[in-house]
Protein backbone atom coordinates (compact mmCIF):
# COMPACT_ATOMS: atom_id res chain seq x y z
CA UNK A 1 0.00 0.00 0.00
CA UNK A 2 1.49 3.31 -1.12
CA UNK A 3 0.48 6.46 0.77
CA UNK A 4 1.16 10.17 0.25
CA UNK A 5 0.86 12.36 3.33
CA UNK A 6 -0.70 15.85 3.42
CA UNK A 7 1.14 19.13 3.08
CA UNK A 8 2.18 20.83 6.31
CA UNK A 9 2.21 24.57 6.80
CA UNK A 10 5.54 26.22 6.13
CA UNK A 11 7.02 29.43 7.48
CA UNK A 12 5.87 32.40 5.41
CA UNK A 13 8.55 34.45 3.66
CA UNK A 14 7.18 37.82 2.54
CA UNK A 15 9.01 39.13 -0.51
CA UNK A 16 9.04 42.70 -1.82
CA UNK A 17 6.92 41.51 -4.76
CA UNK A 18 4.34 40.04 -2.41
CA UNK A 19 4.23 43.26 -0.40
CA UNK A 20 3.67 45.30 -3.55
CA UNK A 21 0.97 42.86 -4.66
CA UNK A 22 -0.79 43.32 -1.32
CA UNK A 23 -0.79 47.10 -1.83
CA UNK A 24 -2.34 46.58 -5.24
CA UNK A 25 -5.03 44.18 -3.98
CA UNK A 26 -8.53 44.89 -5.34
CA UNK A 27 -11.06 46.89 -3.39
CA UNK A 28 -12.83 44.73 -0.86
CA UNK A 29 -9.82 42.53 -0.15
CA UNK A 30 -9.13 41.85 3.52
CA UNK A 31 -6.45 44.13 4.96
CA UNK A 32 -3.79 42.68 7.24
CA UNK A 33 -4.77 42.91 10.90
CA UNK A 34 -8.41 43.75 10.15
CA UNK A 35 -11.20 41.66 11.64
CA UNK A 36 -12.60 39.43 8.87
CA UNK A 37 -16.20 40.07 7.95
CA UNK A 38 -18.70 37.21 7.70
CA UNK A 39 -21.62 37.28 5.28
CA UNK A 40 -23.01 33.88 6.27
CA UNK A 41 -26.31 35.23 7.61
CA UNK A 42 -27.07 37.11 4.41
CA UNK A 43 -29.83 35.69 2.21
CA UNK A 44 -28.99 36.37 -1.44
CA UNK A 45 -31.11 35.93 -4.58
CA UNK A 46 -30.79 36.83 -8.25
CA UNK A 47 -33.30 35.61 -10.82
CA UNK A 48 -31.55 37.64 -13.56
CA UNK A 49 -34.77 39.51 -14.34
CA UNK A 50 -33.20 42.88 -15.18
CA UNK A 51 -30.52 44.32 -17.46
CA UNK A 52 -27.91 44.02 -14.70
CA UNK A 53 -27.24 41.89 -11.64
CA UNK A 54 -29.79 42.24 -8.82
CA UNK A 55 -28.69 44.51 -5.93
CA UNK A 56 -29.61 41.79 -3.44
CA UNK A 57 -27.83 38.97 -5.26
CA UNK A 58 -24.24 39.81 -4.31
CA UNK A 59 -22.93 38.90 -7.79
CA UNK A 60 -20.75 40.51 -10.45
CA UNK A 61 -18.98 39.58 -13.69
CA UNK A 62 -15.26 39.83 -13.13
CA UNK A 63 -13.11 41.40 -15.83
CA UNK A 64 -9.61 40.09 -16.54
CA UNK A 65 -7.69 38.54 -19.42
CA UNK A 66 -9.13 35.03 -19.09
CA UNK A 67 -12.65 36.41 -18.69
CA UNK A 68 -12.08 38.27 -21.95
CA UNK A 69 -12.86 34.99 -23.70
CA UNK A 70 -16.37 35.12 -22.24
CA UNK A 71 -19.54 37.12 -22.41
CA UNK A 72 -22.82 37.34 -20.50
CA UNK A 73 -26.33 38.29 -21.55
CA UNK A 74 -29.63 38.51 -19.68
CA UNK A 75 -31.95 36.69 -22.09
CA UNK A 76 -35.59 35.55 -22.30
CA UNK A 77 -35.49 32.57 -24.68
CA UNK A 78 -34.14 29.83 -22.35
CA UNK A 79 -35.59 30.36 -18.87
CA UNK A 80 -36.08 28.21 -15.75
CA UNK A 81 -38.51 30.59 -14.02
CA UNK A 82 -39.63 34.18 -14.34
CA UNK A 83 -38.98 36.03 -17.57
CA UNK A 84 -35.19 35.84 -17.91
CA UNK A 85 -32.05 33.83 -17.21
CA UNK A 86 -28.35 34.58 -17.73
CA UNK A 87 -26.49 33.27 -20.78
CA UNK A 88 -22.76 32.70 -20.14
CA UNK A 89 -20.50 31.62 -22.99
CA UNK A 90 -16.82 31.31 -23.88
CA UNK A 91 -15.19 31.41 -27.29
CA UNK A 92 -11.75 30.29 -28.39
CA UNK A 93 -9.08 32.76 -27.26
CA UNK A 94 -6.01 30.65 -26.52
CA UNK A 95 -3.44 30.42 -29.29
CA UNK A 96 -2.84 26.76 -28.48
CA UNK A 97 -5.29 24.13 -27.29
CA UNK A 98 -3.65 23.01 -24.03
CA UNK A 99 -4.04 23.11 -20.28
CA UNK A 100 -1.78 26.14 -19.83
CA UNK A 101 -4.32 28.66 -21.09
CA UNK A 102 -7.84 29.17 -19.74
CA UNK A 103 -11.08 30.62 -21.10
CA UNK A 104 -13.74 31.79 -18.64
CA UNK A 105 -17.13 33.47 -18.37
CA UNK A 106 -17.66 33.30 -14.61
CA UNK A 107 -19.95 35.25 -12.31
CA UNK A 108 -18.42 35.84 -8.86
CA UNK A 109 -19.69 36.60 -5.38
CA UNK A 110 -18.84 40.16 -4.35
CA UNK A 111 -16.09 40.51 -1.69
CA UNK A 112 -18.46 42.16 0.80
CA UNK A 113 -20.82 39.15 0.95
CA UNK A 114 -18.25 36.37 1.41
CA UNK A 115 -18.59 33.73 4.12
CA UNK A 116 -15.77 32.88 6.54
CA UNK A 117 -13.93 29.73 5.54
CA UNK A 118 -15.20 26.81 7.60
CA UNK A 119 -18.74 28.14 8.12
CA UNK A 120 -21.62 26.06 6.68
CA UNK A 121 -23.75 27.78 4.03
CA UNK A 122 -26.37 26.70 1.47
CA UNK A 123 -26.35 27.47 -2.27
CA UNK A 124 -28.84 26.82 -5.05
CA UNK A 125 -28.89 27.52 -8.77
CA UNK A 126 -30.42 26.09 -11.93
CA UNK A 127 -28.30 25.22 -14.97
CA UNK A 128 -28.91 24.13 -18.54
CA UNK A 129 -26.12 23.43 -21.02
CA UNK A 130 -26.61 24.43 -24.64
CA UNK A 131 -26.10 21.98 -27.47
CA UNK A 132 -23.74 20.64 -28.61
CA UNK A 133 -22.53 19.29 -25.27
CA UNK A 134 -18.77 18.54 -25.32
CA UNK A 135 -17.93 14.89 -24.70
CA UNK A 136 -14.15 14.83 -25.11
CA UNK A 137 -11.78 14.49 -22.14
CA UNK A 138 -10.85 18.07 -21.28
CA UNK A 139 -11.00 20.54 -18.39
CA UNK A 140 -14.59 21.78 -18.15
CA UNK A 141 -15.91 23.46 -14.98
CA UNK A 142 -19.42 24.89 -14.47
CA UNK A 143 -19.28 26.04 -10.81
CA UNK A 144 -16.63 26.14 -8.08
CA UNK A 145 -16.05 27.07 -4.46
CA UNK A 146 -12.56 28.24 -3.45
CA UNK A 147 -10.65 29.67 -0.53
CA UNK A 148 -9.26 33.17 -0.87
CA UNK A 149 -5.56 33.21 -1.75
CA UNK A 150 -3.32 35.99 -0.45
CA UNK A 151 -0.90 37.77 -2.80
CA UNK A 152 2.40 35.90 -3.01
CA UNK A 153 1.01 32.57 -1.75
CA UNK A 154 3.09 29.52 -2.63
CA UNK A 155 0.96 26.99 -4.47
CA UNK A 156 -1.82 26.49 -6.99
CA UNK A 157 -4.92 25.94 -4.85
CA UNK A 158 -7.75 24.19 -6.69
CA UNK A 159 -11.44 24.51 -5.77
CA UNK A 160 -12.38 22.74 -2.55
CA UNK A 161 -15.62 21.82 -4.39
CA UNK A 162 -16.36 21.93 -8.11
CA UNK A 163 -19.06 20.98 -10.57
CA UNK A 164 -17.23 19.60 -13.60
CA UNK A 165 -17.89 17.75 -16.82
CA UNK A 166 -16.05 14.49 -17.47
CA UNK A 167 -16.65 12.73 -20.78
CA UNK A 168 -19.96 14.54 -21.20
CA UNK A 169 -21.21 13.67 -17.68
CA UNK A 170 -21.60 15.94 -14.66
CA UNK A 171 -19.04 15.23 -11.96
CA UNK A 172 -18.68 16.65 -8.44
CA UNK A 173 -15.12 16.81 -7.11
CA UNK A 174 -13.51 17.76 -3.80
CA UNK A 175 -9.90 18.93 -3.36
CA UNK A 176 -7.65 19.03 -0.30
CA UNK A 177 -3.99 19.26 0.66
CA UNK A 178 -4.52 17.90 4.19
CA UNK A 179 -5.63 14.30 3.63
CA UNK A 180 -3.75 11.07 3.00
CA UNK A 181 -3.77 9.65 -0.52
CA UNK A 182 -3.46 5.91 -1.14
CA UNK A 183 -2.11 4.86 -4.55
CA UNK A 184 -2.61 1.09 -4.19
CA UNK A 185 -4.56 -1.28 -1.99
CA UNK A 186 -7.84 0.68 -2.02
CA UNK A 187 -10.75 -0.94 -0.22
CA UNK A 188 -14.53 -0.80 -0.79
CA UNK A 189 -15.84 2.40 0.74
CA UNK A 190 -12.68 4.41 0.07
CA UNK A 191 -13.25 7.56 -1.99
CA UNK A 192 -11.67 7.56 -5.49
CA UNK A 193 -8.90 10.15 -5.81
CA UNK A 194 -6.29 11.31 -8.30
CA UNK A 195 -2.52 11.43 -7.73
CA UNK A 196 -1.34 14.40 -5.60
CA UNK A 197 0.49 17.30 -7.20
CA UNK A 198 3.79 18.73 -5.99
CA UNK A 199 1.96 20.57 -3.17
CA UNK A 200 0.32 17.35 -1.82
CA UNK A 201 -3.03 18.50 -3.19
CA UNK A 202 -5.30 15.85 -4.68
CA UNK A 203 -8.81 15.61 -6.09
CA UNK A 204 -11.58 13.17 -5.17
CA UNK A 205 -14.55 12.11 -7.27
CA UNK A 206 -17.59 12.21 -4.97
CA UNK A 207 -20.50 12.08 -7.43
CA UNK A 208 -20.95 11.34 -11.13
CA UNK A 209 -24.07 11.84 -13.19
CA UNK A 210 -25.98 9.45 -15.45
CA UNK A 211 -25.21 6.13 -13.77
CA UNK A 212 -23.15 7.08 -10.75
CA UNK A 213 -19.60 6.25 -9.72
CA UNK A 214 -18.00 2.82 -9.81
CA UNK A 215 -14.37 1.77 -9.40
CA UNK A 216 -14.11 1.24 -13.14
CA UNK A 217 -15.61 4.59 -14.13
CA UNK A 218 -13.50 6.42 -11.54
CA UNK A 219 -10.27 4.87 -12.80
CA UNK A 220 -11.24 5.58 -16.40
CA UNK A 221 -11.70 9.23 -15.44
CA UNK A 222 -8.21 9.41 -13.90
CA UNK A 223 -9.07 8.75 -10.24
CA UNK A 224 -6.78 5.76 -9.89
CA UNK A 225 -6.10 5.95 -6.13
CA UNK A 226 -8.23 6.70 -3.09
CA UNK A 227 -8.48 8.32 0.33
CA UNK A 228 -10.03 7.20 3.61
CA UNK A 229 -10.15 10.77 4.92
CA UNK A 230 -13.31 11.62 2.98
CA UNK A 231 -16.50 9.58 3.42
CA UNK A 232 -19.17 9.64 0.73
CA UNK A 233 -22.66 8.50 1.72
CA UNK A 234 -25.01 7.85 -1.21
CA UNK A 235 -28.50 9.18 -0.46
CA UNK A 236 -30.45 7.56 -3.29
CA UNK A 237 -30.76 10.47 -5.70
CA UNK A 238 -28.93 10.79 -9.01
CA UNK A 239 -27.49 13.70 -10.95
CA UNK A 240 -29.42 13.88 -14.24
CA UNK A 241 -27.83 13.73 -17.68
CA UNK A 242 -26.82 17.06 -19.20
CA UNK A 243 -29.17 16.36 -22.11
CA UNK A 244 -32.19 16.38 -19.75
CA UNK A 245 -32.59 20.17 -19.75
CA UNK A 246 -32.67 22.37 -16.66
CA UNK A 247 -31.08 20.87 -13.53
CA UNK A 248 -31.81 22.43 -10.12
CA UNK A 249 -28.79 22.10 -7.83
CA UNK A 250 -28.65 22.61 -4.06
CA UNK A 251 -25.39 22.37 -2.11
CA UNK A 252 -24.55 22.67 1.56
CA UNK A 253 -20.87 23.62 1.74
CA UNK A 254 -18.75 23.48 4.88
CA UNK A 255 -14.99 23.37 4.31
CA UNK A 256 -13.08 21.36 6.87
CA UNK A 257 -9.35 20.90 6.25
CA UNK A 258 -9.02 19.55 9.81
CA UNK A 259 -11.49 16.74 9.10
CA UNK A 260 -14.83 18.33 10.05
CA UNK A 261 -15.99 19.28 6.57
CA UNK A 262 -19.36 18.42 5.09
CA UNK A 263 -20.96 18.79 1.67
CA UNK A 264 -24.52 17.83 0.76
CA UNK A 265 -25.44 17.49 -2.92
CA UNK A 266 -29.04 17.65 -4.19
CA UNK A 267 -30.24 17.67 -7.80
CA UNK A 268 -33.80 18.18 -9.06
CA UNK A 269 -35.14 17.86 -5.54
CA UNK A 270 -33.38 14.55 -4.79
CA UNK A 271 -30.64 14.14 -2.17
CA UNK A 272 -27.68 12.66 -4.04
CA UNK A 273 -24.83 12.36 -1.54
CA UNK A 274 -23.15 13.62 1.62
CA UNK A 275 -19.38 14.07 1.78
CA UNK A 276 -17.74 14.28 5.21
CA UNK A 277 -14.15 14.54 6.39
CA UNK A 278 -11.08 16.43 5.21
CA UNK A 279 -12.28 18.99 2.68
CA UNK A 280 -10.31 22.01 1.48
CA UNK A 281 -6.98 23.65 2.19
CA UNK A 282 -5.09 25.36 4.99
CA UNK A 283 -1.68 26.91 5.54
CA UNK A 284 0.24 30.10 4.94
CA UNK A 285 -0.91 32.36 2.15
CA UNK A 286 -4.61 31.51 2.36
CA UNK A 287 -7.31 34.04 3.19
CA UNK A 288 -10.17 34.06 5.68
CA UNK A 289 -13.09 33.56 3.30
CA UNK A 290 -14.62 31.13 0.84
CA UNK A 291 -15.96 32.42 -2.45
CA UNK A 292 -18.24 30.95 -5.12
CA UNK A 293 -18.31 31.51 -8.85
CA UNK A 294 -20.27 29.91 -11.66
CA UNK A 295 -20.11 29.89 -15.44
CA UNK A 296 -18.21 28.04 -18.17
CA UNK A 297 -14.49 27.66 -17.51
CA UNK A 298 -12.30 25.48 -19.71
CA UNK A 299 -8.74 24.95 -20.78
CA UNK A 300 -8.11 26.43 -24.22
CA UNK A 301 -10.36 24.82 -26.81
CA UNK A 302 -11.83 25.45 -30.23
CA UNK A 303 -15.39 26.63 -30.74
CA UNK A 304 -17.95 28.11 -28.37
CA UNK A 305 -19.33 26.68 -25.12
CA UNK A 306 -22.58 28.09 -23.66
CA UNK A 307 -24.47 27.50 -20.39
CA UNK A 308 -27.67 29.10 -19.06
CA UNK A 309 -28.14 29.77 -15.33
CA UNK A 310 -31.15 30.91 -13.36
CA UNK A 311 -32.39 31.40 -9.78
CA UNK A 312 -29.15 31.82 -7.82
CA UNK A 313 -29.75 31.68 -4.07
CA UNK A 314 -27.56 31.60 -0.94
CA UNK A 315 -28.43 31.51 2.74
CA UNK A 316 -27.55 30.08 6.16
CA UNK A 317 -30.39 27.51 6.03
CA UNK A 318 -31.57 25.04 3.43
CA UNK A 319 -35.03 26.61 3.37
CA UNK A 320 -33.46 29.93 2.36
CA UNK A 321 -32.59 28.37 -1.00
CA UNK A 322 -34.95 25.41 -1.59
CA UNK A 323 -38.54 24.29 -0.83
CA UNK A 324 -39.20 22.83 2.60
CA UNK A 325 -40.09 19.40 1.17
CA UNK A 326 -36.66 19.23 -0.49
CA UNK A 327 -34.84 20.32 2.66
CA UNK A 328 -36.74 17.84 4.82
CA UNK A 329 -34.67 15.03 3.28
CA UNK A 330 -31.43 16.37 4.69
CA UNK A 331 -30.89 15.40 8.29
CA UNK A 332 -29.39 17.83 10.79
CA UNK A 333 -25.86 17.07 11.96
CA UNK A 334 -23.74 17.85 14.96
CA UNK A 335 -20.57 19.85 14.79
CA UNK A 336 -22.03 23.16 13.69
CA UNK A 337 -23.46 22.06 10.34
CA UNK A 338 -26.60 24.05 9.61
CA UNK A 339 -29.90 22.24 9.90
CA UNK A 340 -32.44 21.67 7.16
CA UNK A 341 -34.85 24.17 8.70
CA UNK A 342 -34.23 27.59 10.30
Helices and strands as residue ranges (DSSP letters): E 3-4, H 16-23, E 44-46, E 59-61, G 66-69, E 70-75, E 85-90, E 102-104, E 107-109, G 111-113, E 115-116, E 121-129, E 140-149, E 161-166, E 169-176, E 181-182, E 191-193, E 202-208, H 215-220, E 225-227, E 230-234, G 242-244, E 247-254, E 256-267, E 270-279, E 286-299, E 305-315, G 318-320, H 324-327
